[in-house]
Amino acid sequence: MIRALLRPVWRTLPWPALAAAGGLGLLLVGGSRLLPGPPDPWLCLGLLRAAALCLGLGLAFLLDDPARHTTASVPVRRPVRSALRLALTAPVVALWWTAALLLVPGQARPPVGAVTLEAAACALFALAAAAARVRFTDESRPGTGVAVALLLGGVTVPTLLLPERWALLVSVGDKHWGEAHERWALLLVLATAVAVLCTPEPLRRGLAVRRGRGLRRRPADVSPSGV
């Protein structure tokens, strides 16, 4: 069954959105090699973070399914279909992130593990938000709303709303670098948990089915006299 699903799922993946987001991210990071003078480590870190945000924006569309309401009764459960989408996308994302890291000049490249942790947290936040919208709403294309929310939140929350003691976007030489990435790891775990919990079949579909059955039963309770 999984083998039979590979080709149709591959065709329905949001490749245009992923390509646009990935291309923009690589252009941003590649700009670090075009600037005159020695590369600035802080600028390169900022460009990599911007590329990670682009990755999240692209992955926000991963669960978009225009045929969502017509495929609800297929024998393969939604968690399997969602996992298959993620499995097909993960190698492409890994290659893309490797290229983004290699585009940064070596002397200005931030610690790879730490910045990859930030990118992974951003990606999982996008997937968790998309999974939550699929779980609790009837939307077939949640990606646009999730992308807008991620863009606004990714720009405003870490830079304007978080107090300094909870800062996430710190520089490499900052004394709080390690503490900030402990918080990134916690956010990654929370986002993963939300994504997993929201993977099962949507709630509203079951409620709609029960309501529809109730409406179909009501006319049978009415007597022929109309009383």
C-alpha positions as a Markdown table, in Angstrom:
| # | Residue | x | y | z |
|---|---|---|---|---|
| 1 | Met | 0.0 | 0.0 | 0.0 |
| 2 | Ile | 2.8 | 2.4 | 0.9 |
| 3 | Arg | 4.6 | 1.7 | -2.3 |
| 4 | Ala | 1.4 | 2.4 | -4.3 |
| 5 | Leu | 1.1 | 5.7 | -2.6 |
| 6 | Leu | 4.6 | 7.0 | -3.3 |
| 7 | Arg | 4.0 | 8.3 | -6.8 |
| 8 | Pro | 0.6 | 10.1 | -6.1 |
| 9 | Val | 1.9 | 11.6 | -2.9 |
| 10 | Trp | 5.0 | 12.8 | -4.6 |
| 11 | Arg | 3.0 | 14.5 | -7.2 |
| 12 | Thr | 0.8 | 16.3 | -4.7 |
| 13 | Leu | 3.6 | 17.7 | -2.6 |
| 14 | Pro | 3.8 | 21.5 | -2.7 |
| 15 | Trp | 6.9 | 21.7 | -4.8 |
| 16 | Pro | 6.3 | 25.2 | -6.1 |
| 17 | Ala | 6.1 | 26.6 | -2.5 |
| 18 | Leu | 9.1 | 24.6 | -1.4 |
| 19 | Ala | 11.1 | 25.7 | -4.4 |
| 20 | Ala | 10.2 | 29.3 | -4.0 |
| 21 | Ala | 11.0 | 29.3 | -0.2 |
| 22 | Gly | 14.2 | 27.3 | -0.7 |
| 23 | Gly | 15.4 | 29.5 | -3.6 |
| 24 | Leu | 14.9 | 32.6 | -1.6 |
| 25 | Gly | 16.7 | 31.2 | 1.3 |
| 26 | Leu | 19.7 | 30.2 | -0.8 |
| 27 | Leu | 19.8 | 33.6 | -2.4 |
| 28 | Leu | 19.9 | 35.3 | 1.0 |
| 29 | Val | 22.7 | 33.1 | 2.2 |
| 30 | Gly | 24.6 | 33.3 | -1.1 |
| 31 | Gly | 24.6 | 37.1 | -0.7 |
| 32 | Ser | 27.2 | 36.7 | 2.1 |
| 33 | Arg | 29.8 | 35.9 | -0.6 |
| 34 | Leu | 29.0 | 38.9 | -2.7 |
| 35 | Leu | 29.8 | 41.6 | -0.1 |
| 36 | Pro | 33.1 | 43.3 | -0.3 |
| 37 | Gly | 35.6 | 42.7 | 2.5 |
| 38 | Pro | 35.9 | 39.9 | 4.9 |
| 39 | Pro | 32.6 | 38.1 | 5.8 |
| 40 | Asp | 30.8 | 39.3 | 8.9 |
| 41 | Pro | 30.0 | 36.4 | 11.3 |
| 42 | Trp | 26.9 | 38.2 | 12.7 |
| 43 | Leu | 25.6 | 38.9 | 9.2 |
| 44 | Cys | 26.1 | 35.3 | 8.1 |
| 45 | Leu | 24.3 | 34.1 | 11.2 |
| 46 | Gly | 21.4 | 36.4 | 10.5 |
| 47 | Leu | 21.3 | 35.2 | 6.9 |
| 48 | Leu | 21.2 | 31.6 | 7.9 |
| 49 | Arg | 18.4 | 32.4 | 10.4 |
| 50 | Ala | 16.5 | 34.1 | 7.6 |
| 51 | Ala | 17.0 | 31.0 | 5.4 |
| 52 | Ala | 15.7 | 28.8 | 8.2 |
| 53 | Leu | 12.6 | 31.0 | 8.3 |
| 54 | Cys | 12.2 | 30.6 | 4.6 |
| 55 | Leu | 12.4 | 26.8 | 5.1 |
| 56 | Gly | 9.6 | 27.0 | 7.7 |
| 57 | Leu | 7.5 | 29.1 | 5.3 |
| 58 | Gly | 7.8 | 26.4 | 2.6 |
| 59 | Leu | 7.1 | 23.6 | 5.0 |
| 60 | Ala | 3.9 | 25.4 | 6.2 |
| 61 | Phe | 2.3 | 24.2 | 2.9 |
| 62 | Leu | 3.4 | 20.5 | 3.3 |
| 63 | Leu | 0.0 | 19.3 | 4.6 |
| 64 | Asp | -2.0 | 21.2 | 2.0 |
| 65 | Asp | -4.4 | 18.8 | 0.3 |
| 66 | Pro | -7.0 | 20.1 | -2.1 |
| 67 | Ala | -8.6 | 16.7 | -2.1 |
| 68 | Arg | -8.8 | 16.4 | 1.7 |
| 69 | His | -12.5 | 16.0 | 1.9 |
| 70 | Thr | -12.7 | 13.4 | -0.9 |
| 71 | Thr | -9.8 | 11.2 | 0.4 |
| 72 | Ala | -11.0 | 11.1 | 4.0 |
| 73 | Ser | -12.4 | 7.5 | 3.5 |
| 74 | Val | -9.3 | 6.0 | 1.9 |
| 75 | Pro | -7.9 | 2.9 | 3.7 |
| 76 | Val | -4.6 | 4.5 | 4.6 |
| 77 | Arg | -4.9 | 6.6 | 7.7 |
| 78 | Arg | -3.9 | 10.3 | 7.8 |
| 79 | Pro | -0.9 | 9.7 | 10.1 |
| 80 | Val | 0.6 | 7.4 | 7.5 |
| 81 | Arg | -0.1 | 9.8 | 4.6 |
| 82 | Ser | 1.4 | 12.7 | 6.6 |
| 83 | Ala | 4.5 | 10.7 | 7.6 |
| 84 | Leu | 4.9 | 9.7 | 3.9 |
| 85 | Arg | 4.8 | 13.4 | 2.9 |
| 86 | Leu | 7.4 | 14.2 | 5.5 |
| 87 | Ala | 9.6 | 11.2 | 4.5 |
| 88 | Leu | 9.6 | 12.2 | 0.9 |
| 89 | Thr | 10.5 | 15.8 | 1.7 |
| 90 | Ala | 13.1 | 15.2 | 4.4 |
| 91 | Pro | 16.0 | 14.2 | 2.1 |
| 92 | Val | 15.4 | 17.3 | -0.1 |
| 93 | Val | 15.3 | 19.6 | 2.9 |
| 94 | Ala | 18.5 | 18.0 | 4.3 |
| 95 | Leu | 20.3 | 18.6 | 1.0 |
| 96 | Trp | 19.0 | 22.2 | 0.8 |
| 97 | Trp | 20.2 | 23.0 | 4.4 |
| 98 | Thr | 23.6 | 21.5 | 3.7 |
| 99 | Ala | 23.9 | 23.7 | 0.6 |
| 100 | Ala | 22.8 | 26.7 | 2.7 |
| 101 | Leu | 25.5 | 26.0 | 5.3 |
| 102 | Leu | 28.2 | 25.5 | 2.6 |
| 103 | Leu | 27.3 | 28.8 | 1.0 |
| 104 | Val | 28.4 | 30.7 | 4.1 |
| 105 | Pro | 32.2 | 31.3 | 4.1 |
| 106 | Gly | 34.0 | 28.9 | 6.4 |
| 107 | Gln | 35.6 | 31.6 | 8.5 |
| 108 | Ala | 32.3 | 33.2 | 9.2 |
| 109 | Arg | 30.1 | 30.0 | 9.5 |
| 110 | Pro | 28.4 | 29.7 | 12.9 |
| 111 | Pro | 28.4 | 26.4 | 14.9 |
| 112 | Val | 26.6 | 24.0 | 12.6 |
| 113 | Gly | 24.9 | 22.0 | 15.2 |
| 114 | Ala | 23.5 | 25.0 | 17.0 |
| 115 | Val | 22.2 | 26.8 | 13.9 |
| 116 | Thr | 20.8 | 23.5 | 12.6 |
| 117 | Leu | 18.9 | 23.2 | 15.9 |
| 118 | Glu | 17.3 | 26.6 | 15.3 |
| 119 | Ala | 16.3 | 25.6 | 11.7 |
| 120 | Ala | 14.8 | 22.3 | 12.9 |
| 121 | Ala | 12.8 | 24.1 | 15.5 |
| 122 | Cys | 11.5 | 26.6 | 13.0 |
| 123 | Ala | 10.6 | 23.7 | 10.6 |
| 124 | Leu | 8.8 | 21.7 | 13.3 |
| 125 | Phe | 6.9 | 24.8 | 14.4 |
| 126 | Ala | 5.6 | 25.2 | 10.8 |
| 127 | Leu | 4.6 | 21.5 | 10.6 |
| 128 | Ala | 3.0 | 21.6 | 14.1 |
| 129 | Ala | 0.9 | 24.7 | 13.2 |
| 130 | Ala | -0.2 | 23.1 | 9.9 |
| 131 | Ala | -1.1 | 19.8 | 11.6 |
| 132 | Ala | -3.1 | 21.7 | 14.2 |
| 133 | Arg | -5.1 | 23.6 | 11.6 |
| 134 | Val | -5.8 | 20.3 | 9.8 |
| 135 | Arg | -6.8 | 18.6 | 13.0 |
| 136 | Phe | -9.2 | 21.3 | 14.3 |
| 137 | Thr | -10.5 | 23.0 | 11.2 |
| 138 | Asp | -12.0 | 21.9 | 7.8 |
| 139 | Glu | -9.4 | 23.8 | 5.8 |
| 140 | Ser | -7.9 | 21.9 | 2.9 |
| 141 | Arg | -5.1 | 24.5 | 2.4 |
| 142 | Pro | -3.8 | 25.6 | 5.8 |
| 143 | Gly | -0.4 | 26.6 | 4.4 |
| 144 | Thr | -1.2 | 30.3 | 3.6 |
| 145 | Gly | -2.5 | 31.1 | 7.1 |
| 146 | Val | 0.3 | 29.2 | 8.8 |
| 147 | Ala | 3.0 | 30.9 | 6.6 |
| 148 | Val | 1.7 | 34.4 | 7.5 |
| 149 | Ala | 1.5 | 33.6 | 11.2 |
| 150 | Leu | 5.0 | 32.1 | 11.1 |
| 151 | Leu | 6.4 | 35.1 | 9.3 |
| 152 | Leu | 4.9 | 37.6 | 11.6 |
| 153 | Gly | 5.7 | 35.5 | 14.7 |
| 154 | Gly | 9.2 | 34.7 | 13.6 |
| 155 | Val | 10.0 | 38.4 | 13.1 |
| 156 | Thr | 8.2 | 40.0 | 16.1 |
| 157 | Val | 8.3 | 37.4 | 18.9 |
| 158 | Pro | 12.0 | 36.8 | 19.2 |
| 159 | Thr | 13.0 | 40.4 | 18.5 |
| 160 | Leu | 10.3 | 42.5 | 20.2 |
| 161 | Leu | 8.2 | 40.4 | 22.6 |
| 162 | Leu | 10.6 | 38.1 | 24.4 |
| 163 | Pro | 12.4 | 39.6 | 27.5 |
| 164 | Glu | 16.1 | 39.6 | 27.3 |
| 165 | Arg | 16.5 | 36.7 | 29.8 |
| 166 | Trp | 14.6 | 34.5 | 27.4 |
| 167 | Ala | 16.4 | 35.7 | 24.2 |
| 168 | Leu | 16.6 | 33.2 | 21.4 |
| 169 | Leu | 18.5 | 35.2 | 18.7 |
| 170 | Val | 21.9 | 35.7 | 20.4 |
| 171 | Ser | 25.3 | 36.1 | 18.7 |
| 172 | Val | 27.9 | 33.3 | 18.7 |
| 173 | Gly | 30.1 | 35.1 | 21.2 |
| 174 | Asp | 27.3 | 35.9 | 23.6 |
| 175 | Lys | 27.6 | 34.4 | 27.1 |
| 176 | His | 24.0 | 33.3 | 26.8 |
| 177 | Trp | 24.6 | 31.3 | 23.5 |
| 178 | Gly | 24.3 | 27.9 | 25.3 |
| 179 | Glu | 21.3 | 28.9 | 27.3 |
| 180 | Ala | 19.5 | 30.2 | 24.2 |
| 181 | His | 20.0 | 26.9 | 22.5 |
| 182 | Glu | 18.7 | 25.0 | 25.5 |
| 183 | Arg | 15.5 | 27.0 | 24.9 |
| 184 | Trp | 15.7 | 26.2 | 21.2 |
| 185 | Ala | 15.9 | 22.5 | 22.1 |
| 186 | Leu | 12.9 | 22.8 | 24.4 |
| 187 | Leu | 10.9 | 24.5 | 21.6 |
| 188 | Leu | 11.9 | 21.7 | 19.2 |
| 189 | Val | 10.6 | 19.1 | 21.6 |
| 190 | Leu | 7.3 | 21.0 | 22.2 |
| 191 | Ala | 6.7 | 21.5 | 18.5 |
| 192 | Thr | 7.4 | 17.9 | 17.8 |
| 193 | Ala | 4.9 | 16.8 | 20.5 |
| 194 | Val | 2.2 | 19.1 | 19.1 |
| 195 | Ala | 2.8 | 17.9 | 15.5 |
| 196 | Val | 2.5 | 14.2 | 16.7 |
| 197 | Leu | -0.6 | 14.9 | 18.8 |
| 198 | Cys | -2.3 | 16.7 | 15.9 |
| 199 | Thr | -1.5 | 14.1 | 13.3 |
| 200 | Pro | -4.6 | 11.8 | 13.8 |
| 201 | Glu | -7.8 | 12.3 | 11.9 |
| 202 | Pro | -9.5 | 15.7 | 12.2 |
| 203 | Leu | -12.0 | 16.2 | 15.0 |
| 204 | Arg | -14.5 | 18.3 | 13.2 |
| 205 | Arg | -15.1 | 15.7 | 10.5 |
| 206 | Gly | -16.3 | 13.2 | 13.2 |
| 207 | Leu | -18.6 | 15.9 | 14.7 |
| 208 | Ala | -20.0 | 16.7 | 11.3 |
| 209 | Val | -20.8 | 13.1 | 10.6 |
| 210 | Arg | -22.6 | 12.7 | 13.9 |
| 211 | Arg | -24.5 | 15.9 | 13.4 |
| 212 | Gly | -25.5 | 14.7 | 9.9 |
| 213 | Arg | -26.7 | 11.4 | 11.3 |
| 214 | Gly | -28.8 | 13.2 | 13.9 |
| 215 | Leu | -30.4 | 15.4 | 11.2 |
| 216 | Arg | -31.2 | 12.4 | 9.1 |
| 217 | Arg | -32.9 | 10.7 | 12.1 |
| 218 | Arg | -35.1 | 13.7 | 13.0 |
| 219 | Pro | -37.7 | 13.4 | 10.2 |
| 220 | Ala | -38.4 | 9.7 | 11.3 |
| 221 | Asp | -39.5 | 10.9 | 14.7 |
| 222 | Val | -42.2 | 13.1 | 13.3 |
| 223 | Ser | -45.6 | 11.4 | 13.1 |
| 224 | Pro | -47.6 | 11.4 | 9.8 |
| 225 | Ser | -50.0 | 13.9 | 11.2 |
| 226 | Gly | -47.2 | 16.4 | 11.5 |
| 227 | Val | -47.5 | 16.6 | 15.3 |
